[in-house]
Amino acid sequence: MRIDLHSHSSVSDGTQPPADVVARAAAAGLDVLALTDHDTTAGLAEAAAHLPPGLTLVPGMELSCAADGSGVHLLAYLFDPDHPELAAELRRIREDRVLRAEAMVHRLRAAGVDVTWERVCAIAEAAPDPDGARGSAASVIGRPHVARAIVEAGAAADVQDAFDTWIGSGGPAFVARYALDPVRAVGLVRAAGGVCVLAHPARSEGTLTGAVPEELAARMAAAGLGGIEADHPSHDADEAERWRAAADRLGLVVTGSSDDHGALTGHRLGCRTTDPDAYARLVAPATGAAPITSG
């Protein structure tokens, strides 16, 4: 059984619509796929409606968190999306994503980069509001959409260059945004019947040393964290082994995932996978939702 617990669609910052993501997952030989768009479950209905035979879909999302000024990402699975407190926080995060992206566009234009808000919305597949001020919604607007607009404007060679030059932490157009405390976020997901995994812990953005401190991971574990994504394409062998050992010390499941974003990451679904026994242990406590199987 091949299990990939981290993927993105065009509903957030991937390049393929949810129907294409599940089709590509089946073509890649996966048996289980989690769709984990940033701070939203909006793509799950389409993914479920187009689920190929034999593929199981795990409803999920990647939740934006921050600690000590650095980004921490939490993969949440099988939670109740209508849980009042969690739903309210997700709305606040999504609204602030729009405000942040809009502020970045203003800074870019002030610096002479010919990026428009309308173009960022079009890239995100979210039409602008009638007043032209903010994106309306189908997709969660994020920095990758702004980055693609920067590349189109000729101010960066590629998306990574746009982050490095303009909108990454410390860049001239960088704008901070609202994010949850990761320990509180774990508690919210657990209260909503879900289970959580710390995503790509060796790759934290901001003022931390580049990795999530194990002390923070321990506090998340005490709050109900279920696993650590040790096997991630951005982790080298030493980093993967370090986080496997940390998971063992904390009594957590080790997961492996592709973190596929479609064309942005080279269509890499299934390049890292999760052991079936680890998957079973991870999802066993979930009560908020259930995996979806075609038919």
C-alpha positions as CSV (number, residue, x, y, z in Angstrom):
1,M,0.0,0.0,0.0
2,R,1.4,3.4,-1.1
3,I,0.3,6.3,1.1
4,D,1.0,10.0,0.4
5,L,-0.3,12.4,3.2
6,H,0.6,15.8,1.9
7,S,-0.5,17.4,-1.5
8,H,-1.9,20.6,-2.8
9,S,-4.3,21.7,-5.5
10,S,-5.1,24.9,-7.3
11,V,-7.5,25.7,-4.5
12,S,-4.4,26.8,-2.6
13,D,-0.9,27.0,-4.1
14,G,-0.8,23.9,-6.3
15,T,-1.1,24.2,-10.1
16,Q,-3.7,21.4,-10.8
17,P,-7.4,21.4,-9.9
18,P,-8.4,18.8,-7.3
19,A,-9.8,16.4,-9.9
20,D,-6.5,16.4,-11.7
21,V,-4.6,15.8,-8.4
22,V,-6.5,12.6,-7.6
23,A,-6.2,11.4,-11.2
24,R,-2.4,11.9,-11.1
25,A,-2.3,10.2,-7.7
26,A,-3.9,7.1,-9.1
27,A,-1.6,7.2,-12.2
28,A,1.4,7.4,-9.8
29,G,0.2,4.1,-8.2
30,L,-1.0,5.6,-4.9
31,D,-3.6,3.8,-2.8
32,V,-4.2,6.6,-0.3
33,L,-3.8,10.4,-0.8
34,A,-4.4,13.3,1.6
35,L,-5.4,16.6,0.0
36,T,-4.0,19.2,2.3
37,D,-4.5,22.7,0.8
38,H,-3.5,25.6,2.9
39,D,-6.0,26.6,5.5
40,T,-9.0,25.3,3.5
41,T,-11.0,22.2,2.7
42,A,-12.6,23.8,-0.4
43,G,-11.1,21.3,-2.8
44,L,-12.2,18.2,-1.1
45,A,-15.7,17.9,-2.6
46,E,-14.3,18.1,-6.2
47,A,-11.6,15.6,-5.3
48,A,-14.1,13.2,-3.8
49,A,-16.5,13.6,-6.8
50,H,-13.7,12.6,-9.2
51,L,-12.0,9.9,-7.1
52,P,-10.6,7.1,-9.3
53,P,-11.5,3.5,-8.4
54,G,-9.1,2.1,-5.8
55,L,-7.9,5.4,-4.4
56,T,-8.8,6.5,-0.9
57,L,-8.9,10.2,-0.1
58,V,-8.0,11.5,3.3
59,P,-9.7,14.9,4.0
60,G,-7.1,17.3,5.3
61,M,-5.5,20.7,5.2
62,E,-2.1,22.4,6.0
63,L,-2.7,24.8,8.8
64,S,-0.7,28.0,9.1
65,C,1.0,28.4,12.5
66,A,3.8,30.6,13.9
67,A,6.1,30.5,16.9
68,D,8.7,33.1,17.8
69,G,8.3,34.8,14.5
70,S,8.8,31.7,12.4
71,G,6.3,29.7,10.3
72,V,5.4,26.3,11.5
73,H,3.1,24.1,9.4
74,L,0.7,21.6,10.8
75,L,-1.0,18.9,8.7
76,A,-4.5,18.2,10.0
77,Y,-6.6,15.2,8.9
78,L,-10.1,13.9,9.5
79,F,-11.4,16.8,11.5
80,D,-14.9,18.3,11.5
81,P,-14.6,21.4,9.3
82,D,-17.7,22.8,10.9
83,H,-16.3,22.8,14.4
84,P,-17.1,26.4,15.5
85,E,-13.7,27.5,16.9
86,L,-11.6,25.9,14.2
87,A,-13.9,27.2,11.5
88,A,-13.6,30.8,12.9
89,E,-9.8,30.6,13.0
90,L,-9.7,29.3,9.4
91,R,-11.8,32.2,8.2
92,R,-9.5,34.7,10.0
93,I,-6.4,33.1,8.5
94,R,-7.9,33.1,5.0
95,E,-9.0,36.7,5.2
96,D,-5.6,37.8,6.4
97,R,-3.9,35.9,3.6
98,V,-5.8,38.2,1.2
99,L,-4.9,41.3,3.1
100,R,-1.3,40.2,3.2
101,A,-1.1,39.5,-0.6
102,E,-2.7,42.8,-1.3
103,A,-0.2,44.6,0.8
104,M,2.6,42.8,-1.0
105,V,1.3,43.9,-4.3
106,H,1.3,47.6,-3.1
107,R,4.9,47.2,-1.9
108,L,5.9,45.6,-5.2
109,R,4.3,48.4,-7.2
110,A,6.0,51.0,-5.1
111,A,9.3,49.3,-5.9
112,G,8.6,49.5,-9.6
113,V,7.4,45.9,-10.2
114,D,4.5,45.9,-12.6
115,V,2.2,43.4,-10.6
116,T,-1.5,44.0,-10.4
117,W,-4.0,42.7,-7.8
118,E,-6.3,41.6,-10.6
119,R,-3.5,39.4,-12.1
120,V,-2.7,37.8,-8.7
121,C,-6.4,37.0,-8.3
122,A,-6.5,35.5,-11.8
123,I,-3.5,33.3,-11.1
124,A,-5.2,32.2,-7.9
125,E,-8.4,31.5,-9.9
126,A,-10.2,33.9,-7.6
127,A,-12.0,36.8,-9.2
128,P,-11.6,40.3,-7.7
129,D,-14.5,41.8,-5.8
130,P,-16.5,44.4,-7.7
131,D,-14.6,47.2,-6.1
132,G,-11.3,45.6,-7.3
133,A,-9.8,45.6,-3.8
134,R,-9.7,42.0,-2.6
135,G,-10.0,38.5,-3.9
136,S,-13.3,36.7,-3.4
137,A,-12.5,33.4,-2.8
138,A,-12.6,30.2,-4.6
139,S,-8.9,29.7,-4.1
140,V,-6.8,30.7,-1.0
141,I,-4.5,33.4,-2.2
142,G,-1.0,33.0,-1.1
143,R,2.6,34.1,-1.7
144,P,3.2,31.6,-4.6
145,H,0.5,33.4,-6.6
146,V,2.2,36.7,-6.0
147,A,5.5,35.1,-6.9
148,R,4.1,33.8,-10.2
149,A,2.9,37.4,-11.0
150,I,6.4,38.7,-10.2
151,V,7.9,36.2,-12.6
152,E,5.4,37.2,-15.3
153,A,6.3,40.9,-14.8
154,G,10.0,40.0,-15.5
155,A,11.2,40.9,-12.0
156,A,12.4,37.4,-11.1
157,A,13.7,34.4,-13.0
158,D,11.4,31.9,-11.3
159,V,9.2,31.4,-8.3
160,Q,12.1,30.7,-5.9
161,D,13.9,33.8,-7.2
162,A,10.7,35.8,-6.5
163,F,10.7,34.6,-2.9
164,D,14.5,35.1,-2.5
165,T,14.5,38.6,-4.0
166,W,11.1,40.1,-3.0
167,I,8.6,38.3,-0.8
168,G,10.6,35.9,1.4
169,S,11.2,36.7,5.0
170,G,13.3,39.9,5.1
171,G,12.5,40.8,1.5
172,P,11.5,44.3,0.5
173,A,7.9,43.3,-0.2
174,F,7.5,40.8,2.6
175,V,4.5,41.2,4.9
176,A,3.8,39.2,8.0
177,R,0.4,37.6,8.6
178,Y,-1.8,36.1,11.2
179,A,-1.1,32.6,12.2
180,L,-2.0,30.3,15.0
181,D,0.2,29.2,17.9
182,P,1.1,25.6,16.9
183,V,0.3,24.2,20.4
184,R,-3.1,25.8,20.3
185,A,-3.6,24.7,16.8
186,V,-3.1,21.0,17.7
187,G,-5.6,21.4,20.5
188,L,-8.2,22.9,18.1
189,V,-7.8,20.1,15.6
190,R,-8.0,17.5,18.3
191,A,-11.2,19.2,19.7
192,A,-12.6,19.0,16.1
193,G,-12.0,15.2,16.1
194,G,-8.9,15.4,13.9
195,V,-5.3,14.2,14.1
196,C,-2.2,16.2,13.4
197,V,1.3,15.9,11.9
198,L,4.1,18.4,12.1
199,A,5.0,19.2,8.5
200,H,8.6,19.4,7.1
201,P,10.1,20.3,10.5
202,A,13.6,20.9,9.2
203,R,12.2,23.7,7.0
204,S,10.9,26.5,9.1
205,E,10.8,30.1,7.7
206,G,11.7,33.1,9.8
207,T,13.8,33.7,12.8
208,L,14.3,30.1,14.0
209,T,17.5,28.3,13.0
210,G,15.8,26.7,10.0
211,A,14.2,23.9,11.9
212,V,11.4,23.6,14.4
213,P,12.9,23.3,17.9
214,E,12.4,19.8,19.4
215,E,11.2,21.5,22.6
216,L,8.3,23.0,20.6
217,A,7.6,19.6,19.0
218,A,7.5,18.1,22.5
219,R,4.9,20.7,23.6
220,M,2.8,20.0,20.5
221,A,3.1,16.3,21.3
222,A,1.8,16.9,24.9
223,A,-1.2,18.8,23.3
224,G,-2.1,15.8,21.1
225,L,0.2,15.9,18.1
226,G,0.1,12.5,16.3
227,G,3.1,12.4,14.0
228,I,6.1,14.1,12.4
229,E,6.7,14.3,8.7
230,A,10.3,13.2,8.8
231,D,10.4,11.9,5.2
232,H,10.0,15.0,3.1
233,P,11.6,15.9,-0.3
234,S,13.3,18.9,1.3
235,H,14.9,16.9,4.1
236,D,18.3,15.4,3.5
237,A,19.2,12.0,4.9
238,D,20.6,13.4,8.2
239,E,17.6,15.6,8.7
240,A,15.2,12.8,8.1
241,E,17.0,10.6,10.5
242,R,17.1,13.3,13.1
243,W,13.3,13.8,13.0
244,R,12.7,10.0,12.9
245,A,14.6,9.8,16.2
246,A,12.7,12.8,17.6
247,A,9.4,11.1,16.7
248,D,10.6,7.9,18.5
249,R,11.5,9.9,21.6
250,L,8.2,11.6,21.7
251,G,6.1,8.5,20.9
252,L,4.9,9.9,17.6
253,V,4.2,8.3,14.2
254,V,6.7,9.0,11.4
255,T,5.1,10.0,8.1
256,G,6.4,10.4,4.6
257,S,4.8,12.7,2.0
258,S,5.5,14.3,-1.4
259,D,4.2,17.9,-0.5
260,D,3.3,18.0,-4.2
261,H,2.3,21.3,-5.7
262,G,1.9,20.1,-9.3
263,A,4.1,21.8,-11.9
264,L,5.8,23.9,-9.2
265,T,7.4,20.8,-7.7
266,G,7.7,18.7,-10.8
267,H,4.6,16.5,-10.3
268,R,6.2,14.4,-7.6
269,L,3.2,12.6,-6.0
270,G,4.3,9.5,-4.3
271,C,8.0,10.4,-4.2
272,R,7.8,9.9,-0.4
273,T,5.3,7.6,1.3
274,T,4.0,6.6,4.8
275,D,4.2,3.1,6.1
276,P,0.7,1.5,6.3
277,D,1.1,0.6,10.0
278,A,2.1,4.2,10.8
279,Y,-0.9,5.4,8.8
280,A,-3.3,3.1,10.7
281,R,-1.9,4.2,14.0
282,L,-2.1,7.9,13.1
283,V,-5.7,7.9,11.9
284,A,-7.1,5.6,14.6
285,P,-8.0,8.4,17.1
286,A,-9.8,10.5,14.5
287,T,-13.6,11.0,15.0
288,G,-14.3,14.2,13.0
289,A,-14.4,12.7,9.5
290,A,-13.6,9.5,7.7
291,P,-11.4,8.6,4.7
292,I,-13.3,8.5,1.4
293,T,-13.1,5.6,-1.0
294,S,-14.4,5.6,-4.5
295,G,-17.7,3.9,-4.9
